[in-house]
């Protein structure tokens, strides 16, 4: 039986190049990371990731990333709605600015944010002059009794938790906007107009009609922004400073490597594996959300 000719020839060669490239760039480095971590043993691995220094950095990284992702969902939804539903002057300029964090080096973003929000900066100085303050949760543990979280008050943005949140929000905003904006542009207005004709308020229309359509895209954008914040380093390092209360997990990895003591490099890979596991979990959640959204769209189309 004659083999069927392919419309696009070269499948074997293309597949081989693809597998080779992914192996060299992705699989081999990750395998080396896990092999280096395996040298620690299970007890040492748990000891590293649960130590006070690492645990505090991971808790702060998760908290700041979560706050930045939630902020990006709220602001990103508003920006995507404006760009997707309205026509106004300079809309293309604003649309291009959204992608700026993708192209801008993170170190440049960190320096710019530090300059702007420092005590002598334009916004930082103005906020300090009016007595700006904000609370931030600090982990106390369960040994003291009562709630494990205590609230601390900060009076500055740079070299403080809020500066880290702003830096993470800066690099994560495009993920939310670019995920939600196409969905908003594809939404039909006929159902919204019919609901308005029947007397539904704008809030009811948004809650019952628009939000269910945007929910999968919002959750995907949230997960992408959260994953971006977990691994961010360049823009955060400048605005957080070398302070224990604003130290992120990536800084811990760098410090462990720079110490250059026996076993320190392996300890750094243990923290890296922890972040890698969190990123994989988020990617899995994103894929599950996308599949659920695809099934929902197929069900609506069939109905």
C-alpha angles and dihedrals in degrees: 000000000000117000115249113249116238120234089222109039125206098057095144094049093045092049091048093051090046094051092044093050094046090047093052097041103033117009101043096048091048091046090051089050093054093044091052091049090049089065089071097061125224097282094049091046092054090045092055099046093043097046116118095249096049095039092052092050093047092048091050092046092051093046095047092044091050092049091048092048092050090048090050092051092055097042094035092054090052093048093045090049093051093047094043101044107031137058116212140144117288091015090135091051092053090045090054093047089059089066093050095098088058093059101030115092108248092230090058090050090050093051092046093050092046091051092048099045102035119111089260094042129103098259098023093053093045092051092046091052092058093047098253113190135169137181125241127188117245123194114242100168129225098280093085095055125238122049116000091220127070124188119235124193121227127193101195139051106211114066087020137088096266091059090056091050091051092050091050091046090052094057095038102048097085091057092061097041095047091047097049102034097071091050091052091049091052095048113113116229097208094088091047091050091048091051091049090051090054090055103263116153123235091254092051091049092050095046098043103032113017103036096054089054092049098041097090092047092046092050091048092049090047092053092047093049091047092051090048091053093049092058099036118122115144100061094037100049094067098046097039097050125199094303128135094225094054100037115131127205093255090058090053090054092051093048092049091053094045092053087065096197127145109288094004094109090052089049088055091053089053090059089044091053089051091055091043091054091051090050092049090051090052092048089051090051090050092052092048091050092050092050091048090050091049091051091048091051091048090050092051091047092051092047 
